[in-house]
Amino acid sequence: MSETHLKITGMTCGHCVRAVTKALEGVSCVEKADVALTPGEAVVHGQASAAALIAAVKEEGYDAAVQD
């Protein structure tokens, strides 16, 4: 299983974390998403493309980028 690390911006509370987690876990081929408010990061486990993950986050109103 591979991991994708994302930097998430715009989250301010627990509700934001739950919304981003739900959005990421709703993407096909995602097995699990671990989202942290501080420091605004997500680790996504599965085979989903980074583009699909970023699109799902943006659909919820947040911004995301792949972390190196």
QUINORHU-V964801 format. One record per residue. N is the residue number from 1. RES is the residue in one letter. SS is DSSP state (a for helix, b for strand, c for the rest). OMEGA is omega in whole degrees, -180 to 180 (none if undefined). D_FIRST is the distance of its C-alpha to the first C-alpha in whole Angstrom. Layout:
BEGIN
<<N | RES | SS | OMEGA | D_FIRST> <N | RES | SS | OMEGA | D_FIRST>>
END
This chain:
BEGIN
<<1 | M | c | -180 | 0> <2 | S | c | 178 | 4> <3 | E | b | 172 | 7> <4 | T | b | 180 | 10> <5 | H | b | -179 | 13> <6 | L | b | 169 | 16> <7 | K | b | -179 | 20> <8 | I | b | 176 | 22> <9 | T | b | 178 | 25> <10 | G | c | 179 | 28> <11 | M | c | -179 | 27> <12 | T | c | -174 | 30> <13 | C | c | 179 | 29> <14 | G | a | 178 | 27> <15 | H | a | 179 | 28> <16 | C | a | 180 | 26> <17 | V | a | 179 | 23> <18 | R | a | 180 | 23> <19 | A | a | 180 | 23> <20 | V | a | 178 | 21> <21 | T | a | -180 | 18> <22 | K | a | 180 | 19> <23 | A | a | -179 | 19> <24 | L | a | -179 | 16> <25 | E | a | 176 | 15> <26 | G | c | 179 | 17> <27 | V | c | 179 | 15> <28 | S | c | 178 | 14> <29 | C | c | 174 | 10> <30 | V | b | 179 | 10> <31 | E | b | -178 | 9> <32 | K | b | 175 | 10> <33 | A | b | 176 | 12> <34 | D | b | -177 | 14> <35 | V | b | 180 | 18> <36 | A | b | 179 | 20> <37 | L | c | 176 | 24> <38 | T | c | 20 | 25> <39 | P | c | 179 | 24> <40 | G | c | -177 | 23> <41 | E | b | 174 | 19> <42 | A | b | 171 | 16> <43 | V | b | -176 | 12> <44 | V | b | -179 | 10> <45 | H | b | 179 | 6> <46 | G | b | -173 | 5> <47 | Q | c | -178 | 7> <48 | A | c | 178 | 10> <49 | S | c | 178 | 13> <50 | A | a | -180 | 14> <51 | A | a | 179 | 18> <52 | A | a | 179 | 17> <53 | L | a | 179 | 16> <54 | I | a | 179 | 19> <55 | A | a | -180 | 21> <56 | A | a | 179 | 20> <57 | V | a | -179 | 21> <58 | K | a | 177 | 24> <59 | E | a | 179 | 25> <60 | E | c | 177 | 25> <61 | G | c | 179 | 28> <62 | Y | c | 178 | 26> <63 | D | b | -178 | 25> <64 | A | b | 175 | 21> <65 | A | b | 178 | 20> <66 | V | b | 176 | 17> <67 | Q | c | 177 | 18> <68 | D | c | none | 18>>
END
